[in-house]
Amino acid sequence: MKRYRLFLLAALAVSGAAAAVDRDTATLELTQAVTAVQTAERDDAARYAPADLDEAHAMLDSAQSAVDGRNWTDVAIYAERAKVTGDLASSRSRQHRAEAATAEIERSVDSLQHQLGGGAP
């Protein structure tokens, strides 16, 4: 039983060390998150996906607080969440704009068909 405990403690120590994130990795994650949020802003996510964009900003704020505390693991976690949420906001915004453009094209086609006398049944 003692041998099993020793093995378990060693496994936990190794897994804890593997979960630790260094400053460079955290900084890279944060940079990628900032880029994703900026892309979402350029994609007009404030208009089409405001909740997602707000969440991404909140995660960036949390990541920055973790930077201030030099907690690199938390920086990486919050930055990854900000990146994913920023990417989601961009995707939703682009989807909305694509659906609006498709609807406009469909209206134009319907109008042309009507003008040509070949309206849909």
C-alpha positions as CSV (number, residue, x, y, z in Angstrom):
1,M,0.0,0.0,0.0
2,K,2.9,2.4,0.8
3,R,4.4,1.7,-2.6
4,Y,1.1,2.6,-4.3
5,R,0.9,5.9,-2.4
6,L,4.4,6.8,-3.4
7,F,3.6,6.0,-7.0
8,L,0.4,8.1,-6.8
9,L,2.2,11.1,-5.3
10,A,4.9,10.9,-8.0
11,A,2.3,10.8,-10.7
12,L,0.5,13.8,-9.2
13,A,3.8,15.8,-8.9
14,V,4.6,15.1,-12.6
15,S,1.1,16.0,-13.8
16,G,1.2,19.2,-11.8
17,A,4.6,20.2,-13.3
18,A,3.3,19.4,-16.8
19,A,0.3,21.7,-16.2
20,A,2.5,24.7,-15.3
21,V,2.9,27.3,-18.0
22,D,6.0,29.5,-18.4
23,R,6.0,33.2,-19.1
24,D,6.8,32.9,-22.8
25,T,3.9,30.5,-23.5
26,A,1.5,32.7,-21.5
27,T,2.7,35.7,-23.4
28,L,2.1,34.0,-26.8
29,E,-1.3,32.9,-25.7
30,L,-2.2,36.4,-24.6
31,T,-0.9,37.9,-27.9
32,Q,-3.1,35.4,-29.9
33,A,-6.1,36.3,-27.8
34,V,-5.6,40.0,-28.3
35,T,-5.4,39.4,-32.1
36,A,-8.6,37.3,-32.0
37,V,-10.5,40.0,-30.1
38,Q,-9.2,42.7,-32.4
39,T,-10.3,40.6,-35.4
40,A,-13.8,40.2,-33.9
41,E,-14.0,44.0,-33.4
42,R,-13.1,44.5,-37.1
43,D,-15.7,41.9,-38.1
44,D,-18.3,44.1,-36.4
45,A,-18.9,41.7,-33.6
46,A,-20.1,44.5,-31.3
47,R,-23.1,44.7,-33.6
48,Y,-23.7,41.1,-34.4
49,A,-22.3,39.2,-31.4
50,P,-22.0,41.6,-28.5
51,A,-22.3,39.0,-25.8
52,D,-19.5,37.0,-27.2
53,L,-17.3,40.1,-27.7
54,D,-18.0,41.3,-24.1
55,E,-17.1,37.8,-22.7
56,A,-13.9,37.9,-24.8
57,H,-13.0,41.3,-23.3
58,A,-13.7,40.1,-19.8
59,M,-11.4,37.1,-20.3
60,L,-8.7,39.4,-21.6
61,D,-9.1,41.6,-18.5
62,S,-8.8,38.5,-16.3
63,A,-5.7,37.4,-18.3
64,Q,-4.2,40.9,-17.7
65,S,-4.9,40.6,-14.0
66,A,-3.1,37.3,-14.0
67,V,-0.1,38.9,-15.8
68,D,0.0,41.5,-13.0
69,G,0.1,38.6,-10.5
70,R,2.6,36.7,-12.6
71,N,0.3,33.7,-12.6
72,W,1.3,32.4,-16.0
73,T,-1.0,29.3,-15.9
74,D,-4.0,31.5,-15.3
75,V,-2.8,33.9,-18.0
76,A,-2.7,31.1,-20.5
77,I,-6.1,29.8,-19.4
78,Y,-7.9,33.1,-19.6
79,A,-6.1,34.0,-22.8
80,E,-7.2,30.8,-24.5
81,R,-10.8,31.4,-23.4
82,A,-10.6,35.0,-24.8
83,K,-9.2,33.7,-28.1
84,V,-11.9,31.0,-28.5
85,T,-14.7,33.5,-27.6
86,G,-13.2,36.1,-29.9
87,D,-13.1,33.6,-32.7
88,L,-16.7,32.7,-32.0
89,A,-17.7,36.3,-32.1
90,S,-16.0,36.8,-35.4
91,S,-17.6,33.7,-36.8
92,R,-21.1,34.7,-35.7
93,S,-20.6,38.2,-37.1
94,R,-19.4,36.9,-40.5
95,Q,-22.3,34.4,-40.6
96,H,-24.8,37.1,-39.9
97,R,-23.3,39.3,-42.7
98,A,-23.3,36.4,-45.1
99,E,-26.9,35.6,-44.4
100,A,-27.9,39.2,-44.9
101,A,-26.0,39.3,-48.2
102,T,-27.6,36.1,-49.3
103,A,-31.1,37.4,-48.5
104,E,-30.3,40.6,-50.5
105,I,-29.2,38.6,-53.5
106,E,-32.4,36.5,-53.2
107,R,-34.5,39.6,-53.2
108,S,-32.7,41.0,-56.2
109,V,-33.1,37.7,-58.1
110,D,-36.9,37.6,-57.2
111,S,-37.2,41.2,-58.4
112,L,-35.5,40.5,-61.7
113,Q,-37.6,37.4,-62.3
114,H,-40.7,39.5,-61.6
115,Q,-39.6,42.2,-64.0
116,L,-38.9,39.6,-66.7
117,G,-42.4,38.1,-66.2
118,G,-41.0,34.8,-65.0
119,G,-41.9,35.1,-61.4
120,A,-41.7,32.0,-59.2
121,P,-44.9,30.0,-59.0
